[in-house]
Amino acid sequence: MSEVFPGALSPVADYFKVLSEVSRLQVLCCLKSGAKNVTEIIALTGLGQANVSKHLKVLTQAGIVKRTPEGVSVIYEIADPICLRLCELVCDRLAERLEEQTQQLQSLKPLATASKRF
């Protein structure tokens, strides 16, 4: 991201804003296994119909999800698979940080045990 003008970063920030909502991430995780209609997404996420519809609209407007009318139903699927990769990268990094913190805490245990003796 070298030599990027601040104005060019606004769309990047907007993309991450779309991904910063837990319910939208739930919807994306649900769609990871394939295209689904709203009823299927509701059943898998446990979210309400209005909530799912609202988040699908945001994801569709952002170009992350695409909608395809099929008769009286609409099918949703991931249009931009990079969003899944971004989520995987973040999850992997968070797991690494948690492991590092766990190791640091484990290294402090002997100190805590020794201080109880005094």
Summary of the structure (lengths in Angstrom):
residues: 118
radius of gyration: 20.7
end to end distance: 53.2
largest distance: 75.4
contacts: 286
relative contact order: 0.11
helix: 68%
strand: 12%
